[in-house]
Amino acid sequence: MTWGYIVDIFKNYWPMFLRGAGMTLFISIIGTVVGTLIGLLIGTIRTIPTPERGISKILLKLVNYILTAYVEFFRGTPMIVQASVIYYGAPLFLGIDLDRIFAALLIVSINTGAYIAEIVRGGIISIDKGQFEAAHAIGMNHTKTMLYVVLPQVIRNILPAVGNEFVVNIKDTSVLNVISVTELFFQSKSIAGNNFRYFETYFITSIVYLIMTLTVTRILRMLERRLDGPDNFNVIPGNQMQVEKPEDAVKRREALRQ
Amino acid sequence: MDKVIEVQHLKKSYGSNEILRDINFSVNKGEVVCIIGPSGSGKSTLLRCINLLEKPSGGSIIYHGQNILDHKHDVYKYRTKLGMVFQQFNLFNNHNVLSNCVVGQTKVLKRSVKEAEEIAMKYLNVVGMGQYINAKPRQLSGGQKQRVAIARALAMEPDVLLFDEPTSALDPEMVGEVLAVMKELAQSGLTMLVVTHEMQFAREVSDRVVFMDQGVIAEEGTPEEIFNHPKQERTKEFLKRVAR
């Protein structure tokens, strides 16, 4: 009976499944986090207002072209191809032999970065102009405006999209098996190769992936709620403006004049 | 009288669209100047040119003897001397009320957090929002938001406070509470430049009224002169239309 085999395979190989899942999560988490940082950086650079004149204008245009090329390439090709190109190309062009896991992290980060860059750019554009204007009106330059007013709001807005990227990465790390990274799919191939029970083995694999993605989705939803802050605020008890005594009014006016 | 801001031959065009044609006027220390006029006359554009949210196409703006349109001038430092209150409030959504008033002081003026909070509390109490320091902007009503916006601008302790139609986006009941705060500020000696449609306010509170029409200053004078004895035809037309 198939179901009997499933239980058997799980009983015999669960350490391998676990190690594979661990590696998948490890690569996904780091890849998504680093990719998000890359994306934030790129998104911010691409929305720097064009300077009036001179060298900064040309420099900024050049940087923007390079970044656009990067984003287009990594969004326009499959990650499985990117993995092969980078892993096999590095020894040829850079003379270094990449450690598989480092290559895996690099590939997922760069790939995620390209997607998040576009998400961030959209996030920044969708912030109401008034936020920028108010920040400028109190003397903030572009960097301060981004750091203290805009990016915190952007990050809160793109969290669902980033969470989505994370879940996608959990599944897409499976393509790294072509460069022999020991993530979950690669482990499953070995296990299935051992016992020839392809359906049963991959069935277990799918359950493991499902557990990972569902858990991550739940956690992200909790995080979003936490970031919104409490729904109610505390009103500080004390003197309401309408019930002001004349002495207080005078005191306030003196305070203003100082 | 100490001239705080002087605008000379200011021009602003968007492509072929000339919004400001040749604006010449000044604001003295302690004065409350109200700018009135029909929609599209360039009132808001003029205000936004003064704090460089819009870049003028020509002319000069003299602040304390220096032309701030000269590109060597530090725009950011200049802006800290001018506060602005927007029609849409524009409170920072990721900060609570207190933080809205503190962030500009600590990050731009480099004040200590303690000092910044004290100053913020002082002005929040002036506008009557001292009890709401933990609230986020989305939890406040329009009138409350605008009062916090005024406190935020005051906390930077600017030389002039610019108001861009501060009550136009408010329900009638809330207009009163904001105008009351503005009246208090005017009486305390704050230099204010207000673009408004509230004629009653302009009449009662301003030292000078400027009537703009089609990109130029059509007439200028005391409230008594402008509202009771307008000289220009178009001023009379406008006042007739907005008379309530």
Interface residues (C-beta under 8 A of the other chain):
Chain A: E52 D128 G130 Q131 E133 A134 A135 H136 A137 I138 G139 M140 N141 K144 Y148 V149 P152 Q153 R156 G229 F233 N234 V235 I236 P237 G238 Q240 M241 R252 R253 A255 L256 R257
Chain B: N51 L53 H71 Y76 K77 Y78 R79 T80 L82 G83 M84 F86 Q88 F89 N90 L91 F92 N93 N94 H95 N96 V103 G104 K107 V108 L109 K122 N125 V126 G128 G130 Q131 Y132 I133 N134 A135 K136 Q139 A149 R152 A153 M156 E184 L185 Q187 S188 G189 L190
